[in-house]
Amino acid sequence: MNDTTWDDFRHAIYDCFLSNRDALFELIDALLSEDRAGSLPELSLSPFFRRQWPSLYQALQDGRIDRQRLREVLVRFLPVCPGCEHLWISVDASSIVRAYAHTSPDRSIVHVANPGPRSKPVHFGWQFSTVMLLPDQPSSWTYILDQHYIPSQGSAVKTAIEQLQAIAPKLERLVTIVADSGYGTQAFLLTLILLGLEGLIRLKVNRVFFRRPHTSSMDSRGHPARFQCNDPSTHGPPTRHLEVTSKSGKPILLDCWEGLHLKGGTDQTISIVRISRPGASGSERDPRESWFAWVGNRPAPLQELWQRYACRYSHEHCYRFLKQDLLWADPQLRCPEQFERWSQVVMLAFNQLVLAKDSCEPVLMPWERAQTPLTPRRVRRGMEKLLCKVGTPTRAPQRRGRAPGRAAGFHPKAAPRYPVLAKRRGKPPPGKGKTSRTNKKRTKAA
């Protein structure tokens, strides 16, 4: 992408800011140029942020962004070839730990990756759902299409469905959604079918499907056409079979069962794909068998699936760069709305790195080799020269004088404290959540 197109992208996102637009846009430029900043206030020391440091927090508190218009801009500047008619998009969620933020509302129990020894992989905080465009090869060069806050009484699947319903009609291309096993629910698969999207969704090994429409009134365990992933007696012969060899020379076996149905009596069919690796260790990170659901009008492209799902890990690489380099998880903001606005700023800064990859001259450290692959971190080191070249659409700040300060005798009240909210669960199983007659009699007797 040339400098003119990148400059057009900058003006387009500047028009999406409705309030505090100058401070928000300069915050993006400061995040792009200050690669040594270790906290949010240090970004105000950047020469591209011409305002005082309180304007950082004021922009995140009072700023407003037109989300609908921003989605249209991000889709219009997709970094794909002009003749590309097929997009691979991933959906995933990440946690922002806010363990001791007692005055922050709507915190819930979230999952934490790599918690360390003698630590549980759960903590208190917020969750955000992200939709990304995947690269052709696994790397950090993704492109974020949307980032949305997941409320405590919602779920990652429900938020992802709302995001896809808003983004998919704007893409106007053949789209394949790639997601992990947490999205292998019936609601998510049916949404892909209704939106006309293809889907490659990893499945849990205990998932059950049926060879003909199945209603809730039928006994699933006694159903003769039952298909369970971890029960070989229910599989039968696969519809298609393929044997390939990985880059390391190890064999990979792919089996596909077509025409299977979800539970609930729907006529929509999906395909189940099993990828077997006889040379794997069998651990959680290196399983011998992996199960996937394929949704789409065309048959499952077995030759392409086993390679394309590996690109989904680019989503994790992008999360690591956002948190380690772009300070995504560092600001101690009180409200989730403010942190969602900060997430939009981080998203736009990262997308500018992706779009400026070909225009920016990367800066290498003395111990780095020029032959190694280009990374977003190296491009970010050279963004200062490029920003000086293209300029900024923001207006110069105006001096407003000294603030009057607090009135005499004013004493601010303490901020309210909020409890950690538990996720809403489904209906309790039979026999739980109800008091039996025997227990009622014992309670009365006591």
C-alpha positions in Angstrom: 0.0 0.0 0.0 1.5 3.4 -1.0 1.7 6.6 1.1 -1.4 8.1 -0.5 -3.7 5.2 0.3 -2.3 5.0 3.8 -2.9 8.8 4.3 -6.5 8.3 3.0 -7.0 5.6 5.6 -5.8 8.0 8.3 -8.2 10.7 7.2 -11.1 8.2 7.0 -10.6 7.0 10.6 -10.2 10.6 11.8 -13.7 11.3 10.4 -15.1 8.4 12.5 -14.3 10.2 15.7 -17.3 12.2 16.9 -15.9 13.7 20.1 -12.4 14.5 21.3 -11.2 13.5 17.8 -7.9 15.4 17.9 -6.8 13.8 21.2 -7.8 10.3 20.1 -6.0 10.6 16.8 -2.9 12.0 18.3 -3.0 9.2 20.9 -2.9 6.7 18.0 0.2 8.5 16.5 1.9 8.5 19.9 1.2 4.8 20.2 2.7 4.2 16.8 5.9 6.1 17.4 6.8 5.6 21.1 8.0 2.0 21.1 9.8 2.5 24.4 6.8 3.8 26.4 5.9 1.5 29.3 2.6 3.0 30.4 -0.2 5.1 29.1 0.9 8.5 30.6 4.3 8.1 28.9 2.6 8.3 25.5 2.0 12.0 26.2 5.7 12.6 26.0 5.7 11.8 22.3 6.2 14.8 20.0 3.1 13.7 18.0 0.9 14.2 21.0 0.8 17.9 21.3 -1.5 18.1 24.3 -1.0 17.6 28.0 -1.1 14.2 29.7 -4.6 14.7 31.2 -6.0 14.8 27.7 -5.2 11.1 27.3 -7.7 10.2 30.0 -10.2 12.8 28.9 -10.2 11.4 25.4 -10.8 7.9 26.6 -13.5 9.1 29.0 -15.4 11.5 26.8 -14.4 10.5 23.3 -17.0 9.0 21.0 -16.4 6.7 17.9 -18.9 6.0 15.2 -18.6 2.2 15.2 -20.8 1.6 12.2 -18.8 4.0 10.0 -15.5 2.6 11.4 -16.4 -0.9 10.3 -17.1 0.3 6.8 -13.7 2.0 6.7 -11.8 -1.1 7.9 -13.5 -3.2 5.3 -12.8 -0.7 2.5 -9.1 -0.7 3.2 -8.6 -4.5 3.6 -5.0 -5.4 2.8 -5.8 -8.0 0.1 -5.1 -8.3 -3.6 -7.6 -6.7 -5.9 -8.6 -10.0 -7.4 -8.9 -11.9 -4.1 -12.4 -13.3 -3.8 -11.8 -15.5 -0.7 -11.1 -14.3 2.9 -10.2 -16.4 5.9 -11.3 -14.7 9.1 -10.9 -15.8 12.7 -12.9 -15.1 15.8 -11.6 -15.3 19.3 -11.8 -13.7 22.7 -9.1 -12.4 25.1 -9.1 -11.5 28.8 -8.0 -8.3 30.4 -7.2 -9.0 34.1 -8.5 -6.5 36.6 -8.0 -8.5 39.8 -7.9 -5.7 42.3 -10.1 -3.1 40.5 -12.9 -3.1 43.1 -14.3 0.2 41.8 -14.6 -1.2 38.2 -18.1 -2.4 37.3 -19.1 -5.5 35.4 -16.1 -7.6 36.2 -16.5 -11.4 35.9 -14.4 -14.6 36.2 -12.2 -14.8 33.1 -9.6 -17.4 31.8 -5.9 -16.6 32.0 -3.5 -18.3 29.7 -0.1 -19.5 31.2 -0.9 -18.6 34.8 2.3 -20.0 36.2 3.1 -22.7 38.7 0.7 -23.3 41.6 -1.8 -20.8 40.1 -5.3 -21.3 38.8 -6.0 -20.3 35.2 -8.9 -18.0 36.3 -9.0 -14.4 37.5 -11.3 -11.4 37.6 -11.5 -9.0 34.7 -13.1 -8.2 31.3 -13.3 -10.0 28.0 -13.1 -8.7 24.5 -14.1 -10.4 21.2 -12.0 -9.8 18.1 -12.6 -10.5 14.5 -9.4 -10.7 12.4 -8.3 -11.3 8.8 -5.8 -14.1 8.7 -2.6 -14.1 6.6 -1.7 -16.8 4.1 1.1 -18.0 6.3 1.2 -18.1 10.2 2.6 -14.7 11.4 1.7 -11.6 13.3 0.5 -9.8 10.2 -3.2 -10.0 10.7 -5.8 -7.2 10.2 -8.4 -6.4 12.9 -11.9 -5.9 11.6 -13.7 -5.4 14.8 -13.1 -5.5 18.6 -16.0 -5.5 21.0 -16.5 -5.8 24.8 -18.2 -8.9 26.1 -20.6 -8.1 29.0 -20.6 -10.2 32.1 -24.1 -11.5 31.4 -23.3 -12.2 27.8 -21.0 -14.7 26.2 -18.2 -14.8 23.6 -20.3 -16.8 21.2 -23.2 -14.3 21.4 -20.9 -11.3 20.9 -19.2 -13.0 17.9 -22.5 -13.7 16.3 -23.4 -10.0 16.6 -20.1 -9.0 15.1 -20.4 -11.3 12.1 -23.9 -10.2 11.4 -22.6 -6.6 11.2 -19.5 -7.3 9.2 -20.3 -10.1 6.8 -22.7 -8.2 4.6 -20.0 -5.5 4.0 -17.3 -8.0 2.8 -19.0 -9.0 -0.5 -16.6 -12.0 -0.9 -16.5 -15.6 -0.1 -15.7 -15.8 3.7 -14.5 -18.7 5.7 -14.7 -18.3 9.5 -12.0 -20.2 11.6 -12.6 -20.6 15.3 -11.6 -22.7 18.2 -13.7 -25.3 20.1 -15.4 -22.7 22.3 -17.4 -21.6 19.2 -18.5 -25.1 18.2 -22.1 -24.5 19.5 -25.3 -25.0 17.6 -26.2 -21.3 17.7 -22.8 -20.3 16.1 -23.0 -23.0 13.4 -26.5 -22.1 12.5 -25.6 -18.4 12.3 -22.9 -19.2 9.7 -25.4 -21.1 7.6 -27.9 -18.3 7.7 -25.4 -15.7 6.8 -24.1 -17.8 3.9 -20.6 -18.1 5.4 -18.2 -21.0 5.4 -16.9 -22.2 8.7 -14.0 -24.3 9.9 -14.7 -24.8 13.6 -12.8 -27.1 16.0 -14.9 -29.4 18.0 -14.7 -31.0 21.4 -14.2 -34.8 21.3 -17.6 -35.5 23.1 -19.7 -33.7 20.5 -22.7 -35.6 19.1 -24.3 -35.3 15.7 -26.9 -37.3 13.7 -27.3 -38.7 10.3 -30.9 -37.5 10.0 -32.8 -34.7 11.6 -33.1 -35.2 15.4 -35.6 -33.6 17.7 -35.3 -33.0 21.4 -38.1 -35.6 22.1 -35.9 -38.4 20.8 -33.5 -40.3 23.0 -30.1 -39.2 21.8 -28.3 -42.2 23.2 -30.7 -44.7 21.6 -30.8 -43.0 18.3 -29.6 -45.4 15.6 -28.1 -42.6 13.5 -26.1 -41.1 16.3 -22.5 -39.9 15.5 -20.2 -39.1 18.5 -16.6 -38.0 17.9 -15.0 -40.1 20.6 -17.1 -43.2 20.0 -15.7 -45.1 17.0 -18.6 -47.5 17.0 -20.9 -44.7 15.8 -18.7 -43.5 13.0 -19.1 -45.9 10.1 -17.1 -45.6 6.9 -16.1 -42.0 6.0 -17.5 -40.3 2.9 -14.0 -39.2 1.8 -10.5 -40.0 2.8 -7.2 -38.2 2.1 -3.5 -38.9 3.0 -1.0 -36.0 2.9 2.5 -35.4 4.1 3.5 -32.4 6.3 6.5 -30.2 5.7 8.4 -32.3 8.3 7.7 -35.5 6.4 5.2 -36.9 8.8 1.9 -38.4 7.5 -1.5 -36.8 8.1 -4.8 -38.6 7.6 -8.0 -36.8 6.9 -11.5 -38.4 7.1 -14.7 -36.6 6.3 -18.3 -37.6 7.1 -20.8 -35.6 5.2 -24.6 -34.9 5.5 -24.7 -34.9 9.4 -27.3 -32.9 11.3 -27.3 -30.8 14.5 -29.6 -31.6 17.4 -32.9 -29.9 17.2 -34.6 -31.2 14.1 -33.0 -28.8 11.6 -32.6 -29.8 8.0 -29.2 -28.0 7.7 -26.3 -30.4 7.2 -22.7 -30.1 8.1 -19.5 -32.1 7.5 -17.3 -33.5 10.3 -13.6 -33.8 9.5 -11.1 -35.8 11.6 -7.4 -35.0 11.2 -5.1 -37.8 12.5 -1.4 -37.5 13.0 0.1 -40.9 13.9 3.5 -39.4 14.8 2.1 -36.9 17.4 2.9 -37.3 21.1 -0.7 -37.4 22.2 -0.4 -34.5 24.6 -2.9 -31.6 24.9 -0.7 -29.3 22.7 0.2 -32.1 20.3 -3.0 -34.3 19.9 -3.1 -37.4 17.7 -6.7 -36.6 16.6 -8.5 -33.3 16.1 -12.1 -32.9 15.1 -13.6 -30.1 13.0 -17.0 -29.0 11.7 -17.2 -27.7 8.2 -20.1 -25.5 7.2 -20.6 -24.3 3.6 -22.3 -24.9 0.3 -19.2 -26.6 -1.2 -17.6 -29.8 0.0 -14.9 -29.5 2.6 -11.6 -28.8 0.9 -9.5 -31.4 2.7 -6.3 -30.5 1.0 -6.6 -27.0 2.3 -8.1 -27.4 5.7 -5.2 -28.9 7.6 -3.0 -26.0 6.5 -5.5 -23.2 6.9 -6.3 -24.0 10.5 -2.7 -23.5 11.4 -3.0 -19.8 10.3 -5.6 -19.4 13.2 -2.6 -19.2 15.6 -1.8 -15.9 14.0 -4.7 -14.6 16.1 -2.7 -15.5 19.2 0.4 -13.9 17.8 -1.5 -10.7 17.3 -2.9 -10.7 20.8 0.6 -11.1 22.2 1.9 -8.1 20.2 -1.1 -6.0 21.3 -0.4 -6.7 25.0 3.4 -6.7 25.0 4.1 -3.9 22.6 1.0 -1.7 22.2 0.2 -1.7 25.9 -3.4 -3.0 25.4 -3.7 -4.6 28.9 -1.7 -1.9 30.8 -4.0 1.2 31.3 -5.8 1.2 34.7 -9.1 2.5 33.4 -12.1 2.3 35.6 -15.1 1.6 33.3 -15.3 -1.1 30.6 -16.6 1.6 28.2 -13.4 3.5 28.5 -11.3 0.4 28.1 -13.3 -0.5 25.0 -12.5 2.9 23.5 -8.8 2.2 24.3 -9.1 -1.1 22.5 -10.4 0.7 19.4 -7.3 3.0 19.6 -5.0 0.0 19.8 -6.8 -1.7 17.0 -6.4 1.3 14.7 -2.7 1.7 15.6 -2.0 -2.0 14.7 -3.9 -1.8 11.4 -1.8 1.2 10.4 1.3 -0.9 11.0 -0.1 -3.5 8.7 -1.1 -1.0 6.0 2.3 0.8 6.2 4.4 -2.4 6.0 5.5 -1.7 2.4 5.9 2.0 2.8 7.8 2.2 6.1 11.6 1.5 6.3 12.0 -1.0 9.2 14.7 -0.2 11.8 16.9 -3.1 13.0 18.8 -3.4 16.2 22.6 -4.0 15.9 22.1 -7.7 16.7 19.2 -8.3 14.3 19.7 -9.6 10.8 18.1 -8.1 7.7 17.4 -11.5 6.2 14.9 -12.4 9.0 11.2 -12.0 8.3 9.7 -8.5 8.8 7.7 -8.1 12.0 5.3 -5.4 13.3 7.8 -4.5 16.0 10.5 -3.5 13.4 8.0 -1.6 11.3 6.9 0.3 14.4 10.5 1.5 15.0 10.4 3.3 11.7 7.0 4.9 11.9 8.4 8.2 13.3 9.9 9.1 9.9 6.8 8.1 8.0 4.5 10.1 10.4 6.6 13.2 9.8 6.3 12.7 6.1 2.5 12.4 5.9 1.5 14.8 8.6 -1.6 14.8 10.7 -5.3 15.9 10.1 -5.6 17.1 13.7 -5.8 20.8 14.8 -3.2 22.4 17.0 -4.2 22.6 20.7 -5.5 25.9 22.1 -4.5 27.3 25.5 -7.4 27.5 27.8 -5.7 29.0 30.9 -5.6 27.6 34.3 -8.4 25.6 35.7 -10.2 27.1 38.7 -9.8 24.0 40.8 -12.1 22.6 43.4 -14.4 24.9 45.3 -13.6 25.6 48.9 -15.1 23.0 51.2 -15.7 20.4 48.5 -14.9 16.8 49.5 -15.2 14.2 46.8 -17.1 11.0 47.8 -15.4 7.6 47.6 -15.9 5.7 44.4 -18.6 2.9 44.7 -17.3 -0.7 44.8 -18.7 -3.4 42.7 -18.7 -7.2 43.3 -17.5 -9.7 40.8 -20.4 -11.0 38.7 -20.8 -14.7 37.9 -21.7 -15.7 34.4 -25.3 -16.6 33.8 -25.8 -20.3 33.4 -28.4 -22.3 31.6 -31.2 -24.4 33.1 -30.1 -26.6 36.1 -30.2 -30.4 35.4 -33.2 -32.4 36.7 -33.1 -32.8 40.4 -30.9 -29.7 41.1 -32.1 -26.3 42.1 -35.3 -27.7 43.5 -36.1 -28.8 47.0 -37.6 -32.3 47.3 -40.6 -33.1 49.5 -38.4 -35.1 51.9 -36.0 -32.2 52.4 -39.0 -29.9 53.0 -40.3 -32.2 55.7 -36.9 -32.3 57.3 -36.7 -28.5 57.3 -40.1 -28.2 58.9 -39.2 -30.8 61.5 -36.0 -29.0 62.4 
